[in-house]
C-alpha cells in the first residue's frame, strides 16, 4: 500500500532540505502529527529519531537511504502499537528545486500488510495514512513559507503547556 504526494512550496529547496533532512529529529517542533521528537538514542547520531505521536505512541525511525546531493532520504518506522498484520512501514522524501524560491516536495509513504489483511484493512489504513500525509505536508508548507508553526501545532503546544 502506498500514499504518494507532491506539494509545491514557495521556499528554496535548501531551506526545505534543512527542515526535512538536516533537522530530521526536530520534526515534532513544526507538525501536529508529532507531539515531540528527538534523536534515537539506540542509533548513531543522525541515523534515526523517535517520534511521539497521537494515537500510536512512540515511533522509532531508522534512516535507510540518505542522498544529500539528490536531496532524497528514506526511513523505516517501527511502531510497537501497530497491529500484528502490519509487516513494515516507511517513507521517502525528496526535495526538487524549481527556481530561487520555489520547490516541489515529494513524499512516498509505504506500508506492507499480511496479504489477507491488505484486502480487509488496507483501505482503512490508506485513508489514515493519506490524512496524516496531507496534514504533514500542509504544516510543512506553512512552516517553510511563513517561518512559524501552523495554527494546529500552535494549539497543540498551548494545550501541552496547560497540561
CNS distance restraints for C-alpha pairs under 8 A (distance, minus, plus):
assign (resid   1 and name CA) (resid 110 and name CA) 5.75 0.50 0.50
assign (resid   1 and name CA) (resid 111 and name CA) 5.31 0.50 0.50
assign (resid   1 and name CA) (resid 112 and name CA) 6.19 0.50 0.50
assign (resid   1 and name CA) (resid 113 and name CA) 7.86 0.50 0.50
assign (resid   1 and name CA) (resid 118 and name CA) 7.93 0.50 0.50
assign (resid   1 and name CA) (resid 122 and name CA) 7.00 0.50 0.50
assign (resid   1 and name CA) (resid 126 and name CA) 7.06 0.50 0.50
assign (resid   2 and name CA) (resid 108 and name CA) 6.93 0.50 0.50
assign (resid   2 and name CA) (resid 109 and name CA) 5.59 0.50 0.50
assign (resid   2 and name CA) (resid 110 and name CA) 4.55 0.50 0.50
assign (resid   2 and name CA) (resid 111 and name CA) 6.50 0.50 0.50
assign (resid   2 and name CA) (resid 126 and name CA) 7.41 0.50 0.50
assign (resid   3 and name CA) (resid 107 and name CA) 7.93 0.50 0.50
assign (resid   3 and name CA) (resid 108 and name CA) 5.84 0.50 0.50
assign (resid   3 and name CA) (resid 109 and name CA) 5.06 0.50 0.50
assign (resid   3 and name CA) (resid 110 and name CA) 6.53 0.50 0.50
assign (resid   3 and name CA) (resid 126 and name CA) 7.04 0.50 0.50
assign (resid   3 and name CA) (resid 129 and name CA) 6.96 0.50 0.50
assign (resid   3 and name CA) (resid 130 and name CA) 6.12 0.50 0.50
assign (resid   3 and name CA) (resid 133 and name CA) 7.83 0.50 0.50
assign (resid   4 and name CA) (resid 106 and name CA) 7.60 0.50 0.50
assign (resid   4 and name CA) (resid 107 and name CA) 5.74 0.50 0.50
assign (resid   4 and name CA) (resid 108 and name CA) 4.53 0.50 0.50
assign (resid   4 and name CA) (resid 109 and name CA) 6.35 0.50 0.50
assign (resid   5 and name CA) (resid 106 and name CA) 5.89 0.50 0.50
assign (resid   5 and name CA) (resid 107 and name CA) 5.14 0.50 0.50
assign (resid   5 and name CA) (resid 108 and name CA) 6.51 0.50 0.50
assign (resid   5 and name CA) (resid 133 and name CA) 7.64 0.50 0.50
assign (resid   6 and name CA) (resid 104 and name CA) 6.54 0.50 0.50
assign (resid   6 and name CA) (resid 105 and name CA) 5.49 0.50 0.50
assign (resid   6 and name CA) (resid 106 and name CA) 4.43 0.50 0.50
assign (resid   6 and name CA) (resid 107 and name CA) 6.18 0.50 0.50
assign (resid   7 and name CA) (resid 104 and name CA) 5.43 0.50 0.50
assign (resid   7 and name CA) (resid 105 and name CA) 5.17 0.50 0.50
assign (resid   7 and name CA) (resid 106 and name CA) 6.62 0.50 0.50
assign (resid   7 and name CA) (resid 137 and name CA) 7.18 0.50 0.50
assign (resid   8 and name CA) (resid 102 and name CA) 7.21 0.50 0.50
assign (resid   8 and name CA) (resid 103 and name CA) 5.87 0.50 0.50
assign (resid   8 and name CA) (resid 104 and name CA) 4.57 0.50 0.50
assign (resid   8 and name CA) (resid 105 and name CA) 6.53 0.50 0.50
assign (resid   9 and name CA) (resid 102 and name CA) 5.78 0.50 0.50
assign (resid   9 and name CA) (resid 103 and name CA) 5.29 0.50 0.50
assign (resid   9 and name CA) (resid 104 and name CA) 6.04 0.50 0.50
assign (resid   9 and name CA) (resid 105 and name CA) 7.31 0.50 0.50
assign (resid   9 and name CA) (resid 141 and name CA) 5.77 0.50 0.50
assign (resid   9 and name CA) (resid 144 and name CA) 7.71 0.50 0.50
assign (resid   9 and name CA) (resid 145 and name CA) 7.23 0.50 0.50
assign (resid  10 and name CA) (resid 101 and name CA) 5.52 0.50 0.50
assign (resid  10 and name CA) (resid 102 and name CA) 4.47 0.50 0.50
assign (resid  10 and name CA) (resid 103 and name CA) 6.44 0.50 0.50
assign (resid  10 and name CA) (resid 141 and name CA) 7.87 0.50 0.50
assign (resid  10 and name CA) (resid 144 and name CA) 7.85 0.50 0.50
assign (resid  10 and name CA) (resid 145 and name CA) 6.03 0.50 0.50
assign (resid  11 and name CA) (resid  15 and name CA) 6.74 0.50 0.50
assign (resid  11 and name CA) (resid  16 and name CA) 7.06 0.50 0.50
assign (resid  11 and name CA) (resid 100 and name CA) 7.84 0.50 0.50
assign (resid  11 and name CA) (resid 101 and name CA) 4.60 0.50 0.50
assign (resid  11 and name CA) (resid 102 and name CA) 5.02 0.50 0.50
assign (resid  11 and name CA) (resid 103 and name CA) 6.21 0.50 0.50
assign (resid  11 and name CA) (resid 144 and name CA) 6.27 0.50 0.50
assign (resid  11 and name CA) (resid 145 and name CA) 5.93 0.50 0.50
assign (resid  12 and name CA) (resid  16 and name CA) 6.61 0.50 0.50
assign (resid  12 and name CA) (resid  97 and name CA) 6.89 0.50 0.50
assign (resid  12 and name CA) (resid  99 and name CA) 7.57 0.50 0.50
assign (resid  12 and name CA) (resid 100 and name CA) 5.82 0.50 0.50
assign (resid  12 and name CA) (resid 101 and name CA) 4.47 0.50 0.50
assign (resid  12 and name CA) (resid 102 and name CA) 5.49 0.50 0.50
assign (resid  12 and name CA) (resid 103 and name CA) 6.03 0.50 0.50
assign (resid  13 and name CA) (resid  17 and name CA) 6.02 0.50 0.50
assign (resid  13 and name CA) (resid  95 and name CA) 6.12 0.50 0.50
assign (resid  13 and name CA) (resid  96 and name CA) 6.32 0.50 0.50
assign (resid  13 and name CA) (resid  97 and name CA) 5.00 0.50 0.50
assign (resid  13 and name CA) (resid  98 and name CA) 7.89 0.50 0.50
assign (resid  13 and name CA) (resid 101 and name CA) 7.71 0.50 0.50
assign (resid  13 and name CA) (resid 102 and name CA) 7.12 0.50 0.50
assign (resid  13 and name CA) (resid 103 and name CA) 5.40 0.50 0.50
assign (resid  13 and name CA) (resid 104 and name CA) 7.87 0.50 0.50
assign (resid  14 and name CA) (resid  18 and name CA) 6.11 0.50 0.50
assign (resid  15 and name CA) (resid  19 and name CA) 6.39 0.50 0.50
assign (resid  15 and name CA) (resid 144 and name CA) 7.39 0.50 0.50
assign (resid  16 and name CA) (resid  20 and name CA) 6.08 0.50 0.50
assign (resid  16 and name CA) (resid  95 and name CA) 7.03 0.50 0.50
assign (resid  16 and name CA) (resid 144 and name CA) 6.77 0.50 0.50
assign (resid  17 and name CA) (resid  21 and name CA) 5.43 0.50 0.50
assign (resid  17 and name CA) (resid  22 and name CA) 6.69 0.50 0.50
assign (resid  17 and name CA) (resid  71 and name CA) 6.51 0.50 0.50
assign (resid  17 and name CA) (resid  95 and name CA) 6.49 0.50 0.50
assign (resid  18 and name CA) (resid  22 and name CA) 4.61 0.50 0.50
assign (resid  18 and name CA) (resid  23 and name CA) 5.85 0.50 0.50
assign (resid  19 and name CA) (resid  23 and name CA) 5.25 0.50 0.50
assign (resid  19 and name CA) (resid  24 and name CA) 6.80 0.50 0.50
assign (resid  19 and name CA) (resid  27 and name CA) 7.78 0.50 0.50
assign (resid  19 and name CA) (resid 144 and name CA) 7.99 0.50 0.50
assign (resid  20 and name CA) (resid  24 and name CA) 5.32 0.50 0.50
assign (resid  20 and name CA) (resid  27 and name CA) 7.41 0.50 0.50
assign (resid  20 and name CA) (resid  93 and name CA) 7.95 0.50 0.50
assign (resid  21 and name CA) (resid  73 and name CA) 7.41 0.50 0.50
assign (resid  23 and name CA) (resid  27 and name CA) 7.31 0.50 0.50
assign (resid  24 and name CA) (resid  46 and name CA) 7.94 0.50 0.50
assign (resid  24 and name CA) (resid  49 and name CA) 7.59 0.50 0.50
assign (resid  25 and name CA) (resid  37 and name CA) 5.90 0.50 0.50
assign (resid  25 and name CA) (resid  38 and name CA) 4.95 0.50 0.50
assign (resid  25 and name CA) (resid  39 and name CA) 5.32 0.50 0.50
assign (resid  25 and name CA) (resid  46 and name CA) 7.87 0.50 0.50
assign (resid  25 and name CA) (resid  48 and name CA) 7.42 0.50 0.50
assign (resid  25 and name CA) (resid  49 and name CA) 5.42 0.50 0.50
assign (resid  25 and name CA) (resid  50 and name CA) 7.64 0.50 0.50
assign (resid  26 and name CA) (resid  30 and name CA) 7.81 0.50 0.50
assign (resid  26 and name CA) (resid  36 and name CA) 7.94 0.50 0.50
assign (resid  26 and name CA) (resid  37 and name CA) 5.85 0.50 0.50
assign (resid  26 and name CA) (resid  38 and name CA) 6.36 0.50 0.50
assign (resid  27 and name CA) (resid  31 and name CA) 6.46 0.50 0.50
assign (resid  27 and name CA) (resid  34 and name CA) 7.06 0.50 0.50
assign (resid  27 and name CA) (resid  36 and name CA) 7.60 0.50 0.50
assign (resid  27 and name CA) (resid  37 and name CA) 6.28 0.50 0.50
assign (resid  28 and name CA) (resid  32 and name CA) 7.26 0.50 0.50
assign (resid  28 and name CA) (resid  33 and name CA) 7.72 0.50 0.50
assign (resid  28 and name CA) (resid  34 and name CA) 4.82 0.50 0.50
assign (resid  28 and name CA) (resid  35 and name CA) 5.60 0.50 0.50
assign (resid  28 and name CA) (resid  36 and name CA) 4.24 0.50 0.50
assign (resid  28 and name CA) (resid  37 and name CA) 4.81 0.50 0.50
assign (resid  28 and name CA) (resid  51 and name CA) 7.12 0.50 0.50
assign (resid  29 and name CA) (resid  36 and name CA) 6.74 0.50 0.50
assign (resid  29 and name CA) (resid  37 and name CA) 7.61 0.50 0.50
assign (resid  29 and name CA) (resid 149 and name CA) 7.88 0.50 0.50
assign (resid  30 and name CA) (resid 139 and name CA) 7.07 0.50 0.50
assign (resid  30 and name CA) (resid 140 and name CA) 7.21 0.50 0.50
assign (resid  30 and name CA) (resid 143 and name CA) 6.75 0.50 0.50
assign (resid  30 and name CA) (resid 148 and name CA) 7.93 0.50 0.50
assign (resid  30 and name CA) (resid 149 and name CA) 5.27 0.50 0.50
assign (resid  30 and name CA) (resid 150 and name CA) 7.25 0.50 0.50
assign (resid  30 and name CA) (resid 153 and name CA) 6.52 0.50 0.50
assign (resid  31 and name CA) (resid  35 and name CA) 7.81 0.50 0.50
assign (resid  31 and name CA) (resid 136 and name CA) 6.17 0.50 0.50
assign (resid  31 and name CA) (resid 139 and name CA) 5.81 0.50 0.50
assign (resid  31 and name CA) (resid 140 and name CA) 7.08 0.50 0.50
assign (resid  31 and name CA) (resid 149 and name CA) 7.40 0.50 0.50
assign (resid  31 and name CA) (resid 150 and name CA) 7.46 0.50 0.50
assign (resid  31 and name CA) (resid 153 and name CA) 5.77 0.50 0.50
assign (resid  32 and name CA) (resid 136 and name CA) 7.69 0.50 0.50
assign (resid  32 and name CA) (resid 139 and name CA) 7.91 0.50 0.50
assign (resid  32 and name CA) (resid 152 and name CA) 6.25 0.50 0.50
assign (resid  32 and name CA) (resid 153 and name CA) 4.63 0.50 0.50
assign (resid  32 and name CA) (resid 156 and name CA) 6.63 0.50 0.50
assign (resid  33 and name CA) (resid  53 and name CA) 6.34 0.50 0.50
assign (resid  33 and name CA) (resid  54 and name CA) 7.01 0.50 0.50
assign (resid  33 and name CA) (resid 132 and name CA) 6.91 0.50 0.50
assign (resid  33 and name CA) (resid 135 and name CA) 7.35 0.50 0.50
assign (resid  33 and name CA) (resid 136 and name CA) 6.51 0.50 0.50
assign (resid  34 and name CA) (resid  51 and name CA) 6.16 0.50 0.50
assign (resid  34 and name CA) (resid  52 and name CA) 5.81 0.50 0.50
assign (resid  34 and name CA) (resid  53 and name CA) 4.77 0.50 0.50
assign (resid  34 and name CA) (resid  54 and name CA) 6.99 0.50 0.50
assign (resid  35 and name CA) (resid  51 and name CA) 7.37 0.50 0.50
assign (resid  35 and name CA) (resid  52 and name CA) 5.43 0.50 0.50
assign (resid  35 and name CA) (resid  53 and name CA) 5.52 0.50 0.50
assign (resid  35 and name CA) (resid  54 and name CA) 6.79 0.50 0.50
assign (resid  35 and name CA) (resid 156 and name CA) 7.81 0.50 0.50
assign (resid  36 and name CA) (resid  51 and name CA) 5.91 0.50 0.50
assign (resid  36 and name CA) (resid  52 and name CA) 5.37 0.50 0.50
assign (resid  36 and name CA) (resid  53 and name CA) 7.49 0.50 0.50
assign (resid  37 and name CA) (resid  49 and name CA) 6.82 0.50 0.50
assign (resid  37 and name CA) (resid  50 and name CA) 5.58 0.50 0.50
assign (resid  37 and name CA) (resid  51 and name CA) 4.36 0.50 0.50
assign (resid  37 and name CA) (resid  52 and name CA) 6.22 0.50 0.50
assign (resid  38 and name CA) (resid  49 and name CA) 5.51 0.50 0.50
assign (resid  38 and name CA) (resid  50 and name CA) 5.52 0.50 0.50
assign (resid  38 and name CA) (resid  51 and name CA) 6.75 0.50 0.50
assign (resid  39 and name CA) (resid  45 and name CA) 6.84 0.50 0.50
assign (resid  39 and name CA) (resid  46 and name CA) 7.00 0.50 0.50
assign (resid  39 and name CA) (resid  48 and name CA) 6.04 0.50 0.50
assign (resid  39 and name CA) (resid  49 and name CA) 4.20 0.50 0.50
assign (resid  39 and name CA) (resid  50 and name CA) 6.10 0.50 0.50
assign (resid  40 and name CA) (resid  44 and name CA) 7.94 0.50 0.50
assign (resid  40 and name CA) (resid  45 and name CA) 7.66 0.50 0.50
assign (resid  40 and name CA) (resid  47 and name CA) 7.76 0.50 0.50
assign (resid  40 and name CA) (resid  48 and name CA) 5.33 0.50 0.50
assign (resid  40 and name CA) (resid  49 and name CA) 4.22 0.50 0.50
assign (resid  40 and name CA) (resid  50 and name CA) 5.21 0.50 0.50
assign (resid  40 and name CA) (resid  60 and name CA) 7.08 0.50 0.50
assign (resid  40 and name CA) (resid  61 and name CA) 7.74 0.50 0.50
assign (resid  41 and name CA) (resid  45 and name CA) 7.79 0.50 0.50
assign (resid  41 and name CA) (resid  49 and name CA) 7.99 0.50 0.50
assign (resid  43 and name CA) (resid  47 and name CA) 6.14 0.50 0.50
assign (resid  43 and name CA) (resid  48 and name CA) 6.43 0.50 0.50
assign (resid  44 and name CA) (resid  48 and name CA) 7.80 0.50 0.50
assign (resid  47 and name CA) (resid  62 and name CA) 5.96 0.50 0.50
assign (resid  47 and name CA) (resid  63 and name CA) 5.34 0.50 0.50
assign (resid  48 and name CA) (resid  60 and name CA) 7.40 0.50 0.50
assign (resid  48 and name CA) (resid  61 and name CA) 5.24 0.50 0.50
assign (resid  48 and name CA) (resid  62 and name CA) 4.29 0.50 0.50
assign (resid  48 and name CA) (resid  63 and name CA) 5.50 0.50 0.50
assign (resid  48 and name CA) (resid  75 and name CA) 7.99 0.50 0.50
assign (resid  49 and name CA) (resid  60 and name CA) 6.02 0.50 0.50
assign (resid  49 and name CA) (resid  61 and name CA) 5.30 0.50 0.50
assign (resid  49 and name CA) (resid  62 and name CA) 6.80 0.50 0.50
assign (resid  50 and name CA) (resid  58 and name CA) 6.44 0.50 0.50
assign (resid  50 and name CA) (resid  59 and name CA) 5.57 0.50 0.50
assign (resid  50 and name CA) (resid  60 and name CA) 4.56 0.50 0.50
assign (resid  50 and name CA) (resid  61 and name CA) 6.19 0.50 0.50
assign (resid  51 and name CA) (resid  57 and name CA) 7.99 0.50 0.50
assign (resid  51 and name CA) (resid  58 and name CA) 5.51 0.50 0.50
assign (resid  51 and name CA) (resid  59 and name CA) 5.09 0.50 0.50
assign (resid  51 and name CA) (resid  60 and name CA) 6.54 0.50 0.50
assign (resid  51 and name CA) (resid  61 and name CA) 7.89 0.50 0.50
assign (resid  52 and name CA) (resid  56 and name CA) 7.78 0.50 0.50
assign (resid  52 and name CA) (resid  57 and name CA) 5.34 0.50 0.50
assign (resid  52 and name CA) (resid  58 and name CA) 4.42 0.50 0.50
assign (resid  52 and name CA) (resid  59 and name CA) 6.31 0.50 0.50
assign (resid  53 and name CA) (resid  57 and name CA) 5.08 0.50 0.50
assign (resid  53 and name CA) (resid  58 and name CA) 6.17 0.50 0.50
assign (resid  53 and name CA) (resid  59 and name CA) 7.20 0.50 0.50
assign (resid  56 and name CA) (resid  79 and name CA) 7.25 0.50 0.50
assign (resid  56 and name CA) (resid  81 and name CA) 5.93 0.50 0.50
assign (resid  56 and name CA) (resid  82 and name CA) 7.30 0.50 0.50
assign (resid  57 and name CA) (resid  79 and name CA) 7.92 0.50 0.50
assign (resid  57 and name CA) (resid  81 and name CA) 7.15 0.50 0.50
assign (resid  58 and name CA) (resid  79 and name CA) 6.79 0.50 0.50
assign (resid  58 and name CA) (resid  80 and name CA) 7.57 0.50 0.50
assign (resid  59 and name CA) (resid  77 and name CA) 6.41 0.50 0.50
assign (resid  59 and name CA) (resid  78 and name CA) 5.77 0.50 0.50
assign (resid  59 and name CA) (resid  79 and name CA) 4.88 0.50 0.50
assign (resid  59 and name CA) (resid  80 and name CA) 7.39 0.50 0.50
assign (resid  60 and name CA) (resid  77 and name CA) 5.67 0.50 0.50
assign (resid  60 and name CA) (resid  78 and name CA) 5.07 0.50 0.50
assign (resid  60 and name CA) (resid  79 and name CA) 6.56 0.50 0.50
assign (resid  61 and name CA) (resid  75 and name CA) 6.17 0.50 0.50
assign (resid  61 and name CA) (resid  76 and name CA) 5.52 0.50 0.50
assign (resid  61 and name CA) (resid  77 and name CA) 4.37 0.50 0.50
assign (resid  61 and name CA) (resid  78 and name CA) 6.18 0.50 0.50
assign (resid  62 and name CA) (resid  75 and name CA) 5.27 0.50 0.50
assign (resid  62 and name CA) (resid  76 and name CA) 5.37 0.50 0.50
assign (resid  62 and name CA) (resid  77 and name CA) 6.57 0.50 0.50
assign (resid  63 and name CA) (resid  73 and name CA) 7.32 0.50 0.50
assign (resid  63 and name CA) (resid  74 and name CA) 5.82 0.50 0.50
assign (resid  63 and name CA) (resid  75 and name CA) 4.11 0.50 0.50
assign (resid  63 and name CA) (resid  76 and name CA) 6.51 0.50 0.50
assign (resid  64 and name CA) (resid  73 and name CA) 7.55 0.50 0.50
assign (resid  64 and name CA) (resid  74 and name CA) 5.52 0.50 0.50
assign (resid  64 and name CA) (resid  75 and name CA) 5.00 0.50 0.50
assign (resid  64 and name CA) (resid  76 and name CA) 6.66 0.50 0.50
assign (resid  65 and name CA) (resid  72 and name CA) 7.84 0.50 0.50
assign (resid  65 and name CA) (resid  73 and name CA) 5.13 0.50 0.50
assign (resid  65 and name CA) (resid  74 and name CA) 5.00 0.50 0.50
assign (resid  65 and name CA) (resid  75 and name CA) 6.85 0.50 0.50
assign (resid  66 and name CA) (resid  72 and name CA) 6.17 0.50 0.50
assign (resid  66 and name CA) (resid  73 and name CA) 4.33 0.50 0.50
assign (resid  66 and name CA) (resid  74 and name CA) 6.64 0.50 0.50
assign (resid  67 and name CA) (resid  71 and name CA) 5.73 0.50 0.50
assign (resid  67 and name CA) (resid  72 and name CA) 5.18 0.50 0.50
assign (resid  67 and name CA) (resid  73 and name CA) 5.96 0.50 0.50
assign (resid  68 and name CA) (resid  72 and name CA) 6.61 0.50 0.50
assign (resid  68 and name CA) (resid  73 and name CA) 7.96 0.50 0.50
assign (resid  70 and name CA) (resid  94 and name CA) 7.77 0.50 0.50
assign (resid  71 and name CA) (resid  94 and name CA) 5.63 0.50 0.50
assign (resid  71 and name CA) (resid  95 and name CA) 5.50 0.50 0.50
assign (resid  71 and name CA) (resid  96 and name CA) 7.38 0.50 0.50
assign (resid  72 and name CA) (resid  92 and name CA) 7.19 0.50 0.50
assign (resid  72 and name CA) (resid  93 and name CA) 5.58 0.50 0.50
assign (resid  72 and name CA) (resid  94 and name CA) 4.22 0.50 0.50
assign (resid  72 and name CA) (resid  95 and name CA) 6.58 0.50 0.50
assign (resid  73 and name CA) (resid  92 and name CA) 5.68 0.50 0.50
assign (resid  73 and name CA) (resid  93 and name CA) 5.54 0.50 0.50
assign (resid  73 and name CA) (resid  94 and name CA) 6.66 0.50 0.50
assign (resid  74 and name CA) (resid  90 and name CA) 7.25 0.50 0.50
assign (resid  74 and name CA) (resid  91 and name CA) 5.58 0.50 0.50
assign (resid  74 and name CA) (resid  92 and name CA) 4.11 0.50 0.50
assign (resid  74 and name CA) (resid  93 and name CA) 6.34 0.50 0.50
assign (resid  75 and name CA) (resid  90 and name CA) 5.56 0.50 0.50
assign (resid  75 and name CA) (resid  91 and name CA) 5.60 0.50 0.50
assign (resid  75 and name CA) (resid  92 and name CA) 6.55 0.50 0.50
assign (resid  76 and name CA) (resid  88 and name CA) 7.49 0.50 0.50
assign (resid  76 and name CA) (resid  89 and name CA) 5.95 0.50 0.50
assign (resid  76 and name CA) (resid  90 and name CA) 4.22 0.50 0.50
assign (resid  76 and name CA) (resid  91 and name CA) 6.67 0.50 0.50
assign (resid  77 and name CA) (resid  88 and name CA) 7.23 0.50 0.50
assign (resid  77 and name CA) (resid  89 and name CA) 5.42 0.50 0.50
assign (resid  77 and name CA) (resid  90 and name CA) 5.46 0.50 0.50
assign (resid  78 and name CA) (resid  88 and name CA) 7.42 0.50 0.50
assign (resid  78 and name CA) (resid  89 and name CA) 7.25 0.50 0.50
assign (resid  82 and name CA) (resid  86 and name CA) 6.63 0.50 0.50
assign (resid  85 and name CA) (resid 113 and name CA) 5.50 0.50 0.50
assign (resid  85 and name CA) (resid 114 and name CA) 5.16 0.50 0.50
assign (resid  85 and name CA) (resid 117 and name CA) 6.46 0.50 0.50
assign (resid  86 and name CA) (resid 111 and name CA) 7.20 0.50 0.50
assign (resid  86 and name CA) (resid 112 and name CA) 6.11 0.50 0.50
assign (resid  86 and name CA) (resid 113 and name CA) 4.51 0.50 0.50
assign (resid  86 and name CA) (resid 114 and name CA) 6.48 0.50 0.50
assign (resid  87 and name CA) (resid 111 and name CA) 7.43 0.50 0.50
assign (resid  87 and name CA) (resid 112 and name CA) 5.30 0.50 0.50
assign (resid  87 and name CA) (resid 113 and name CA) 5.27 0.50 0.50
assign (resid  87 and name CA) (resid 114 and name CA) 6.54 0.50 0.50
assign (resid  88 and name CA) (resid 111 and name CA) 5.66 0.50 0.50
assign (resid  88 and name CA) (resid 112 and name CA) 5.36 0.50 0.50
assign (resid  88 and name CA) (resid 113 and name CA) 7.32 0.50 0.50
assign (resid  89 and name CA) (resid 109 and name CA) 7.60 0.50 0.50
assign (resid  89 and name CA) (resid 110 and name CA) 5.64 0.50 0.50
assign (resid  89 and name CA) (resid 111 and name CA) 4.31 0.50 0.50
assign (resid  89 and name CA) (resid 112 and name CA) 6.54 0.50 0.50
assign (resid  90 and name CA) (resid 109 and name CA) 5.83 0.50 0.50
assign (resid  90 and name CA) (resid 110 and name CA) 5.26 0.50 0.50
assign (resid  90 and name CA) (resid 111 and name CA) 6.49 0.50 0.50
assign (resid  91 and name CA) (resid 107 and name CA) 7.08 0.50 0.50
assign (resid  91 and name CA) (resid 108 and name CA) 5.52 0.50 0.50
assign (resid  91 and name CA) (resid 109 and name CA) 4.25 0.50 0.50
assign (resid  91 and name CA) (resid 110 and name CA) 6.05 0.50 0.50
assign (resid  92 and name CA) (resid 106 and name CA) 7.93 0.50 0.50
assign (resid  92 and name CA) (resid 107 and name CA) 5.76 0.50 0.50
assign (resid  92 and name CA) (resid 108 and name CA) 5.08 0.50 0.50
assign (resid  92 and name CA) (resid 109 and name CA) 6.44 0.50 0.50
assign (resid  93 and name CA) (resid 105 and name CA) 7.17 0.50 0.50
assign (resid  93 and name CA) (resid 106 and name CA) 5.63 0.50 0.50
assign (resid  93 and name CA) (resid 107 and name CA) 4.79 0.50 0.50
assign (resid  93 and name CA) (resid 108 and name CA) 6.62 0.50 0.50
assign (resid  94 and name CA) (resid 105 and name CA) 5.87 0.50 0.50
assign (resid  94 and name CA) (resid 106 and name CA) 4.99 0.50 0.50
assign (resid  94 and name CA) (resid 107 and name CA) 6.67 0.50 0.50
assign (resid  95 and name CA) (resid 103 and name CA) 6.83 0.50 0.50
assign (resid  95 and name CA) (resid 104 and name CA) 5.89 0.50 0.50
assign (resid  95 and name CA) (resid 105 and name CA) 4.67 0.50 0.50
assign (resid  95 and name CA) (resid 106 and name CA) 6.26 0.50 0.50
assign (resid  96 and name CA) (resid 103 and name CA) 5.51 0.50 0.50
assign (resid  96 and name CA) (resid 104 and name CA) 5.05 0.50 0.50
assign (resid  96 and name CA) (resid 105 and name CA) 6.31 0.50 0.50
assign (resid  96 and name CA) (resid 106 and name CA) 7.82 0.50 0.50
assign (resid  97 and name CA) (resid 102 and name CA) 6.51 0.50 0.50
assign (resid  97 and name CA) (resid 103 and name CA) 4.57 0.50 0.50
assign (resid  97 and name CA) (resid 104 and name CA) 6.55 0.50 0.50
assign (resid  98 and name CA) (resid 102 and name CA) 5.13 0.50 0.50
assign (resid  98 and name CA) (resid 103 and name CA) 4.88 0.50 0.50
assign (resid  98 and name CA) (resid 104 and name CA) 6.95 0.50 0.50
assign (resid  99 and name CA) (resid 103 and name CA) 7.08 0.50 0.50
assign (resid 109 and name CA) (resid 129 and name CA) 7.85 0.50 0.50
assign (resid 112 and name CA) (resid 118 and name CA) 7.83 0.50 0.50
assign (resid 113 and name CA) (resid 117 and name CA) 6.28 0.50 0.50
assign (resid 113 and name CA) (resid 118 and name CA) 5.22 0.50 0.50
assign (resid 113 and name CA) (resid 122 and name CA) 7.60 0.50 0.50
assign (resid 114 and name CA) (resid 118 and name CA) 6.04 0.50 0.50
assign (resid 115 and name CA) (resid 119 and name CA) 7.06 0.50 0.50
assign (resid 116 and name CA) (resid 120 and name CA) 6.73 0.50 0.50
assign (resid 117 and name CA) (resid 121 and name CA) 5.42 0.50 0.50
assign (resid 117 and name CA) (resid 122 and name CA) 6.88 0.50 0.50
assign (resid 118 and name CA) (resid 122 and name CA) 4.55 0.50 0.50
assign (resid 118 and name CA) (resid 123 and name CA) 8.00 0.50 0.50
assign (resid 119 and name CA) (resid 123 and name CA) 7.44 0.50 0.50
assign (resid 121 and name CA) (resid 125 and name CA) 6.17 0.50 0.50
assign (resid 122 and name CA) (resid 126 and name CA) 5.91 0.50 0.50
assign (resid 123 and name CA) (resid 127 and name CA) 6.25 0.50 0.50
assign (resid 124 and name CA) (resid 128 and name CA) 6.41 0.50 0.50
assign (resid 125 and name CA) (resid 129 and name CA) 6.04 0.50 0.50
assign (resid 126 and name CA) (resid 130 and name CA) 5.90 0.50 0.50
assign (resid 127 and name CA) (resid 131 and name CA) 6.15 0.50 0.50
assign (resid 128 and name CA) (resid 132 and name CA) 6.22 0.50 0.50
assign (resid 129 and name CA) (resid 133 and name CA) 6.05 0.50 0.50
assign (resid 130 and name CA) (resid 134 and name CA) 6.12 0.50 0.50
assign (resid 131 and name CA) (resid 135 and name CA) 6.27 0.50 0.50
assign (resid 132 and name CA) (resid 136 and name CA) 6.07 0.50 0.50
assign (resid 133 and name CA) (resid 137 and name CA) 6.09 0.50 0.50
assign (resid 134 and name CA) (resid 138 and name CA) 6.06 0.50 0.50
assign (resid 135 and name CA) (resid 139 and name CA) 6.13 0.50 0.50
assign (resid 136 and name CA) (resid 140 and name CA) 6.09 0.50 0.50
assign (resid 137 and name CA) (resid 141 and name CA) 6.10 0.50 0.50
assign (resid 138 and name CA) (resid 142 and name CA) 6.27 0.50 0.50
assign (resid 139 and name CA) (resid 143 and name CA) 6.03 0.50 0.50
assign (resid 139 and name CA) (resid 149 and name CA) 7.23 0.50 0.50
assign (resid 139 and name CA) (resid 150 and name CA) 5.54 0.50 0.50
assign (resid 140 and name CA) (resid 144 and name CA) 6.03 0.50 0.50
assign (resid 141 and name CA) (resid 145 and name CA) 5.93 0.50 0.50
assign (resid 142 and name CA) (resid 146 and name CA) 5.71 0.50 0.50
assign (resid 142 and name CA) (resid 147 and name CA) 7.67 0.50 0.50
assign (resid 142 and name CA) (resid 148 and name CA) 7.44 0.50 0.50
assign (resid 142 and name CA) (resid 149 and name CA) 6.92 0.50 0.50
assign (resid 142 and name CA) (resid 150 and name CA) 5.89 0.50 0.50
assign (resid 143 and name CA) (resid 147 and name CA) 5.19 0.50 0.50
assign (resid 143 and name CA) (resid 148 and name CA) 5.12 0.50 0.50
assign (resid 143 and name CA) (resid 149 and name CA) 5.09 0.50 0.50
assign (resid 143 and name CA) (resid 150 and name CA) 6.34 0.50 0.50
assign (resid 144 and name CA) (resid 148 and name CA) 7.75 0.50 0.50
assign (resid 149 and name CA) (resid 153 and name CA) 6.10 0.50 0.50
assign (resid 149 and name CA) (resid 154 and name CA) 6.29 0.50 0.50
assign (resid 150 and name CA) (resid 154 and name CA) 6.28 0.50 0.50
assign (resid 151 and name CA) (resid 155 and name CA) 6.07 0.50 0.50
assign (resid 152 and name CA) (resid 156 and name CA) 6.27 0.50 0.50
assign (resid 153 and name CA) (resid 157 and name CA) 6.11 0.50 0.50
assign (resid 154 and name CA) (resid 158 and name CA) 6.18 0.50 0.50
assign (resid 155 and name CA) (resid 159 and name CA) 6.14 0.50 0.50
assign (resid 156 and name CA) (resid 160 and name CA) 6.22 0.50 0.50
assign (resid 157 and name CA) (resid 161 and name CA) 6.26 0.50 0.50
assign (resid 158 and name CA) (resid 162 and name CA) 6.46 0.50 0.50
assign (resid 159 and name CA) (resid 163 and name CA) 6.32 0.50 0.50
